[in-house]
Amino acid sequence: MRHELKKLLQAIFIILAVGSILLISDLSNRKKGTVAPGSKLSIAIVHWIDMPATERVQEGILDGLEGNGLVEGENFSVSVYKASSDISNLNSILKQVEAQDYSLVFVSCTPALQAAINIIKETPIVFTSVADPMLAGAGEDATRHIDNVTGCSVVCDFQTMCGLITQTAPRIKILGSVFCPGEIISVKFKDEFTQVASEHGLEVKFFPANNPSELPDAVLSMTSSNIDAVCQMGDNLMSSGISTLIKGVVNAKLPYFEFNARPLGTKMESLIQLDVDYYQNGYDAANLASQILFDKISPADIPFQVPSSVFIELNPEKAKEFGIVFSDDLTQKAKYIEGEKSQFHRKIRMAMVHYVSSPDCEDVTTGILQRLKELGHIRGDDFIFDEYNANANVITLNNIVKTVENKHYDLIFTTVLSSAQALASKITDIPILFTVVADPVGNGLGKSYADHQPNVTGIDGMSYTDKGVELLKKYLPGAKRIGVLYCPGEMASVSCLKELEKSCKKYGIDLCSVTVNSVTEVSDATTLLCSEKIDAVCQLPDNITIPSFSSIVKVTREAKVPLFCFISSQVEMGAVAAIAGDYVQQGIEIADIGIEVINGKSPKDIPFRRIKQIKTVINPEAAKVYGIDTPEELLKSAGQIIGQGK
C-alpha cells in the first residue's frame, strides 16, 4: 500500500513539474492581442442611450479592439445592447449580460455605469462617456475604485469655454443653459459651470427640463429671457435633445456655444464647440480592455483615464453675424473650421461597395480618395475607407450588404446598378451614394431625378449613346448596321440598349443585338454577332462584357469588324475609340456630394446627376488593325490618344 502511494505521489510530482515547464516555456508566446486556439472572447457593449456620441464611442471600441489583434467573428464576438433611456430596460439588459458570462462588459453613460456596478460583481467593466465616475459610485478617486471597474471619463471644459467667450465676445455677460434636475451629472455640471463662469465675470441662468417632453418649454423660456447667449453644457438629456435646443436658438437669433456633439449630417449652428473626441474615448477604453483581457491586469490596478483628445470647432461665418471675429491664434488651434478645408470633426467611417472589378470602378475609387486628399482629409486619420468587392457574385454581394449594414458606416459609396439596388433595398438609414449606374430612375432608385429614396443619391452612369454613334460615323460614314451584346437579365444593360436603339434610329442605322448571360458565353456570342453582316460593334458596358472585353477584342479583330465602346480603358485594351465618362472625375464629383452630406445636406435634397465630363478617346494603332483610318479631325481634337501620351 505504501509502495503504491509512493508511486502515485511520484506521478503527481512529474505531472506538476512538466506542467510548470510548459507554462514557463509558453510565456514568450503569450503576447498582447493573442487568444488561445479554439477559444473566443465574448464582449458586451451596453448603452444607456442611443445618440451620436455613443455611436462614435462604439466605433472607437470596435476599432480599438481590432487594433489590439481581435477580429470579430474569428477570435471574439460582440453583443450590443441599448436601454433607450429606460431604467427598467437597462436593469433587465444588465441582468441578462451578467447571466451570460461575458469576458468583459463596456458601458456608456453614467446611468449604465451605476446600474452595472450594482448588478455585475465579477466580470470586468470598462466605462465610457461618464463625466464623473466617483459621483456615479465607482470609487473614491481615479486610483481607488471598485475592483472590477475601470474606464475613460469625459468632461465639459468650462474653463476653456468661458475663457474663449470672454476673449472673443467681451460684450456677452449673461449665458443661458438647460439642465436636468434628475440627472446627478447635470446637477454637478450646473454647480461647476456657475463657479467657473463667475471667475470669468460671467453669469449663467439655468432652465430645468427633466425629460424630452419638457425640453421645448425650457428652451423657449431660456431664449425668451434676458440672456446674451446660450452656452449649453452636455448631459444625457441634451445629447438626445440637442436638435430641439438648436432649433430654438436659431429661431431666437442668439449666439450659441456648445459642448454637445451634434448629429452627423446636421449643420454647425454654434459659434464655438468644445467637444470630446468620443471615437477616441471608445478607442482608449478598448486599450484598457486589452490590458485586462491579454495582459491579465486587474481593473482594480488600472486608474480611471481622462480624455486623450478634446478639440475646438469654430464657425467663423456664424460668428460674423454677431460681429465676432476669431483670432489667428484661435483658428490655428481649431480641429475643425466650418466652411474651410479641414479635417472632419471626428473620424468618418466610409465604405465602398463594388459588384464587379473593372477599371472604371477602380477609377471612381481613385477619384474619391484623390478629392478627399485635396481637401485635407487623411485616410486612417480623420476617415476610414473600407472597400468591398463581390466579384460579380450575387451571394457574395448579399453578404457584403449585411456586413456593411452591421458596421453602421456614416457613408456608403457604391458602383454599378447591382450593388446600388442591393444596398438601397436593405439599408434605409445610412446615406448611399452611387456611381456608374445606368438609368437609376428606370431601375427603381427613384421616381425622378429629384424624387428618390431619401437616403440615396448619386451620379448617372448612362452611356452617351448619341455621341457614341456619332463618333462611329466619323470613322465609318457609310455604316448602316451595327451590333451589340447585351444581358437580358441585367436591368442596366437593357436600359442602355434602349438608349442605343434610339440613337441608331436617329442616325438611320439598324441595330443588331445578341444576348449573353455569362462571361463564358461572350466569345461565342461575339462570333455570332460578327456573322450578322454588321459594319461595326458598338459595345455598351455591363457586368458581363466589362470583365470579358478582351474576348470581344480578340474575336472582332479576327473578323475585321471594328470595335467601339464607352470606357477609355477598353480603348487601351484594343477598341478603336470611345466616348467615355471620366470616371476619376466622377469619383471626385461623388466625393464632393459625400462632403455635402457629412456637412448636413440630406441625400433626398440632392438630385441624381449625369456625368459632367466626357471625352473622346481614340486608338490609331487599333484602327489600323481593324483596317480603317483615323479621321484627321479626331487626331487634333481627341481628349486622349492611346499610344501618344495625350
N, C-alpha and C positions, 0 to 999 in steps of 0.2 A: 504493500500500500504506500509506504514511504517512498519507495523507488518510483512508483507511478506518479506521485505528487511532484517529486523532484523533476521528472521528465516534463511534466505539464508546465512547471514554472520556467524551465529552460526554454520551452517552446514559446511561452508568452514573452519572455525576455527577448528572444530572437525576433519575434514579430514587431515588438515595440522598437527595437534597435533599427531594424530595416525601415520601419515607417518613419523614424526620425531622420535617417539618412536621406530617404526620398524627399521628405518635407524640406530639409535644408537644401538639397541639391536643386529643388524646384524654385527656390526663392528668386533666382536670377531671371526665371522665365515669367514671373508674375509681374506684369507691367501695367501701368495705368491704361485703362481702356480695353483690357482683355477680359473675356468671360470664359469660364471653363467650358470645354467642348460638350455639346449636348444640353447645356443649361441656357436659360433665357431669363433675363431680368424683367420684372413686371413693374411698371411705373404708373401712378395715377396723378392726374392734374385736376384739382378741384377749384373751380372759380365761384366766387360769391355772386358776381355779376358779369353779364356779357356786354362788354364795351370795347372800344378801340384799344384802350390801354392794355386790357387783359389779353386781347388777341395778339398784341405785339409781344407781351410777356411770353405767351405760349410759343410764338415763333422763335424767340430767343432761347427758350428752354430746349426746344427740339433741335435747333441748330447747334446749341452748346453741347448737347448730348452726342450729336453726330461728330462734333469737333473733338470729343473725347473718346472716339472709337466705337460708338454704338451705332448700329444700323437697324432701323425699325423693321421688324419682320424677321430679322436674322438672329440677333442676339438680345433684342429687347422688344417688349410690347408696351404700348401706352394706351391708357383709357382716360378720356376727358369727360369731366362731369361739370354741369353748370346748374347752380342753385336758383338762378333768376331772382335774386334778392329775396328769397323766401326762406325764412329761418327753419321752418319745419322740413322743407325740402332739403336744405343744407344738412341738417342733422341726420336725415334719412340716408343721404348720399354718404356721409362720413361713416355711419354705422355699416353700410354696405362695403365701403372701402376697407374698414377695419376687419371685417369678416373674411375678405378675400385675400388677405395676407400678401399685400404688395411689398416689393423690395424697398420702395421709397414713395413718399407722397409729397407732391408740390401743392401748395395752397396759395391763392392770390386774394388779397384784401383782408382787412382786419377781422371782419366777422368770420371769415373762413378759418383764420388762424385761431381765434378764440374758441370756436366750436371744435376744431381739430385737437386742441390741447386737452379738452375735456373728454374726448372720445377715444383718441388714438394714443395709447400709452407707451408702446414699444417701437413701432415702425418709425423710422426716421422721417421727420417732417422738415421740408425746406420751404420757407415762406417767401413771397414776392409781393410787391405793391402794398406793403404795410408801412404806414408812416411812423408809428411808434410801437415797436414790439413789446417794450416794457409796459406801456399803458394797456396793451392788449393782454397782459398777464403772462408773457413768455419768459420773463426773467427780471432780475434786479438791475442789470446793465448788460452791455454788449458781450461781456465775457462770463458773467454768472447768470446762467439761464437754465431752463428745463433741459434735462439730459438728451432727449430725443428731438430737440428743436434747434434749428439754425436758419439763417436766411439773409436776404438782402432787402433793406428798407428803402423807402423813398421819402422825399421831403419837399415841402414848399419853401423855397429860399426867399423868405420875406425880406431879409437884409438886402440882398441884391436888388429885388424888385423895388423896394422903397427908395433905394439909392438911385436907381435908374429913373424913377418917376420924378424925383426932386431935381435931378440933373437935367433931364430933357424937357420937363414941363413944370417949371417952378411955380406957375400960376395955379396948379392943381393943389388944393389943400384938403378937400373932403372926398373920401372914397366910399363907394358902396360895395357891399358883398353879401351874398346869400350864404346862410349856414344852416346846418341841420341839428336842432337841439337833441335829437335822439341818437346821434352818432358821436361816440366819445372822441374820435379823432377830429371831427369837425369842431367840436367844442374846444378841444385843445388848440387847434389852429386859430380859432377866434381869439383866444386869450393871447397867444403868441403874436398874432398879426397886430392886435391892438397895441401891445407893448413896443414892438419894433417900429410900427408906424409913428408912435409918439416920439420915439428917439429921433425920427427924421422930420419932425414938425408936421406930421400928417394926422388927420382924424379919420377913423373908419366907422361908418354906420352899418350895422348888420341887420339883415332881414330874414326871419325864420321861415323855413319850409321843412316839414317832416317827411314828406313823400312827394312823388312826381305830380300828384293832383293838386298839391298846394303851391307848386313851383310857379305857375303862371301869375298867380296873385302876388307872390313875393317879388317876382321880377317887376311887375307893374308898379307895386308900391315903392320899390327901390328907384326905378327910373323916373318916377314922378316926384321924388323927394328932392331936397336941397343938397345935391351932391355935384361935384365937379367931374367925376369919372367913376367908372366901375372897375374894380380890381378883384376878380373872382378867384378865391382860393380853391384848392382842389379837395374834394371828398367824394365818397361813393355816390351820393345823390346827384351831385353836379356832373360827375363823369358820365352818367346816363342821361342827364337832362340838359347838357350843355347847349344843345341846339335851341331849346326854349329860351335860355338866357340870351344867346347871341341874337336871336330874332328880336327880342325886346330891346336890347341895347342899340341895335341898328335902327330900329324904328324911332327910338328916342334921340338918336344922333349924339350919343355921348362917347367920349374917348373910352377905350376899353383895353384893359390889361388883364392877362390871364396866366394861370398855372396849369390849366387842363389841356390834355391832348385832344385836339379837335378830330372828328371822324375823317378818315381818308375820303377824299373826293369832295370835301367842303372847302369853301374859300376862306382864307385867313381874314377875319374882320378885326382882330385886335391890333393894337399898335406894337405892343411888345408881348411876347410869350416866353416864359421861363418853363422849360419842360424837362422832366426826367426822360432819359432815353429808356423807355420801357422795354424795348428789344434788348438792350444791354443789361437791364435789370434781370430779365429772364436768363440771358446768357451767363451772367455772373452766378446766378442761382444754380445753373447746370454745372458750373465749375465746382461749386461747393458740393453738389451731389456726387460728382465724380470722386471727390476725396473720401466720401462716405462709402460709396459702392466699390471702389477699386483700391484705394489706399487703406481702407478699413479704419479710418479715423472716426471716432465717435462724434456725433453732432455736438455733444457737450464740450468738446475741445476745439470747436470751430466758432470763433467770435462772430456776432452779427456784423454784417457789412453795410456800409453806406454806399450810395450810388457812385459808380465809377464813371458815369457820364451824365452831365446835366448841360443843356445848351440853351442859347438865346436865339429866338426868331424875331425878325423885325419886318415891319410893313411900312416902308417909307412913304408910299402914296397915301395910305390911310392917315399917317401922321401929319402929312401936309394939309389935309382937310381941317386940322385943328391948329394949324400954324406951328407945328412941331417939326424940327429938322434934327436928324440923328448925327452925332459927331462921327468923324472918320475913325476915331479910336473905337467907338461902339460898333460900327459896321464891320470893322476888322475882326472883332470878337464874335460876331454872329455866325451861327452854324447855317442859318437859312435866312435869305432875304427875299421876301415876296416880290415877284416880278423881275428878278435878276438871275443871271447864271449862278447856280449854286448847287450844292449837294441837296438831295432830298432831306426833309426834316426828320426822316427816320429811314431805316433800311426797307426798301420796297421789294417785295417778292414778285418776280415776273416769271411766267412760263411761256415757252414757245413750243407749240404742238404742230408737227408735220405729219401728214398722212403718207407722203412718199418722199424719197430722196431725189432731188433734182437740182440742177444749177440755179434755176430761177428762185426756188425756195431758199437755197443757201444764200443767194444774193440778198433776199429780203432780210435774213438774219444779219448779214453783214451791214446792211443799211441801218438797221435798228441800233446795233451796237456802235456803229460809227457816229450816228447822231447823238446818242447818249454821251459818248465820249466828248464830242464837240461842245456839249452843254455843261461839261464839267462833272459829269457823273462817272463814278468809278465802280466797275463790276467787282463785287465782293466787298466793297466798302459801303456805299450807300444804296446799292441794289444787288439783288440776286437774280440771275438769269438762267433758269433750268431749261434744257432742251430735251424734247421727246420726239421720237420718230417711229411711226407704226410700220414703216417699210411696206406699205400697201396691203397690210393685213388687217382686216376688219376686227378680228378678235383682239389683236394687239391694241388697236385704236380704242376699243371699248375699255380695255384695262387701263390705258393711259388716261382716258377721261375720268375714270374712278379715282385714279391716283391724284390727278390734278385737283379734282373736287375735294378730296380729303385733305390735301395740303393747304387749302384756303389761301391761294395766291391773291395778291392785290390786283393783278392784271394778267390776262391771258392773251398772248398773240397766237395766231394760227394761220396756216397757209392751206389753200385749196378747199373746195367745197365739202368734201367728205368729212374732214376734221372739223370744219366750222359747223356743219349740221350736227355732228355728234356731240360737240361741246354745247351748242345752243339748246339742244333738246334735253340736256341733263342739268346744266348749270344756269341758274337764273339770277343769282345774287353776286356774281363777280363779273366785272367788265371783260367782254370778249371782243378783240379787235382782229378782224380777218383781213387777209390779203390774198391775191391770186385766186379770187373766187369769181367765176363767170356767172353773170345773171343772178345776183343774190336775191332779187325780188321774185323772179320766176321760180327760184328754187327754195322758196319758203322762209327766207330770213326776214322778210318784211312785206307789208302791203304796198309800199312805195319806197323810194329812196329816203324820204323824210319820215315815214311812218313805219317803224320797225320794232323788233323786240327790244325792250327798254335797256337791256344790258349789252346789246350787240351793235357794233358799227364797224365800218372798215372801208376798204378800197376795192372797187370792182376790178376783176382781172379779165374782163371780156376782151377778146382779141379785136383789134381794129380791122375788121374784115374788108370794109370798103377800100381802105388804103392798101391792104394786102393784095387784093385783086388788081388794084391799080398798078402796084409795083410789078406784079407778074406780067401785066400787059405791056409794060415798058420793055421787058425782055422778049416777050412773045406777043407782038401786036396782033397776030392772026389767030391767037388761041380761041378755040370755040368750045372745047370740052376739057374740064379738069377733074381730078379725082381727089378723094379724101377718105381716110379711115376714121371711123367713129365707134364709140362704145355705147350701145343702146341702153345698157344698164347704169350708165353714169349720167346723171341729170345735167351736169355742167357740159359734158360732151354733146349732148342732144341740143342744149341751148345754143352753144357755139355753132353747131351745124345749121340751125335755123337761120342764124345771122349770116353765115357764109352763103346759104341758098339765096337770101335776099340780095346780097352783094353781087353774086354771079348773075342773077336776073337783071340787075341794074346795068351790068356791062354786057349783056347779051351772051352769057356763057352758060353752057349746060354743066351741071354738077353731077358727077357720078360718085356715089358713096358706097363703101363696103364696110360691113360690120366686123368688129373684132372684140372678143370678150376676154382675152387674156394675153399676156405677153408672149406666150408660146405660139399664138396664132398670127402674130404680126407679120412674120416673114412670108408665110403663105398668102395672107390677105393682101399684102403689098404686091406680090406676084400676080394675084388675080386682078388687082386694080390696074396694074400696068398693062394687062392684056385687053383692057376695055377701050382701046383706041383713044386714049386721052393725050392731051398736049403737055400736061404737067400735073404734078401732085402739089396741092396747097394744104399742108398738114396743120391742123389745129392741135393745140396742146391738150392733153388729157392724161389721166393717171395710167393708161395702158401704153400710149405711144411715147410718152416722155422717157420712161426708163428703157424703152426698146428702140429708140430713134436710130441707133447705129444700124439696126437691121433694115430699116426703111432706106437709109442712105445706100447700103450695100445693094439692095435689090433694084432701086431706081437707077443707080449707076450702071448696073449690068444691062438694064433695059433701055438706057439712054433716055429716061423720062425725067426732065428737070424737076428738082425738088425745092419748094419754097415753104416757109414756116413763119412762126410768130415769136420765136425765142432766139435771142442773139447767140447763146451758147450752141444752139443747134446749127447755126451758120458756121460756127467754128468746127463743128463735127463733120461738115461737108455739104450742107444745103447751099443753094445758090444765093438766097437773100431772104431777109425778113423785115417786116415792120414790127419792131419789138418794143414792148414796155421796158423801161429801165427799172429793173427790179431792185437794184440797190437804192435808187431814188424812191421807189415805192416803200422800201424799208424805212428810209428817212422820213417820209410823209406819215407813215403809220406810227413811228416813234413820236412825232410831234402831236399826233392825236392822243397817244398814251400820256404825254405830259399834260395835255389839256385835262384829261380825265383825272390824273393824280392831283392836279391843282383845283379840282372842284367841278368840272363840267361833266354832266351826265351823258353817257353814250346815247341816250334817247334824244338828246338835243343836237347830236352831230349826224347830219345826213350821210348816207353812203356816198362815196365819191368814185370817179373814174381815175385811172392812171393819168397823172398830169403830164408826164413826159414820155414821149415815144421817139424812136429813132429808126432810121433806115440803116440796116447792116447788110453788107454785101461781101461775097467771097469770089473774087475774079478767077482764082485758080479752080474753084469748084465748078464755076460756069464753063470753063474750058473742058473739064472732064465730061460734062454733060453735052458738050458740043455746041454751046451757044456763046454769044459775045455779051460782054457787059457794056451797057449804054454809056457813052462818054459823059452824059449829064450826071449819071449816078457816081461816076468816079470823082466828080467835082463836088457833089452835094451830099453824099452819104455821110451819116453820122459816125459810122465805123466801117473800116475796110479791113477785113481779115487778111493778115499777112503783110500789111503795110504800116502797121503801128498807129493808124488813125483811129 
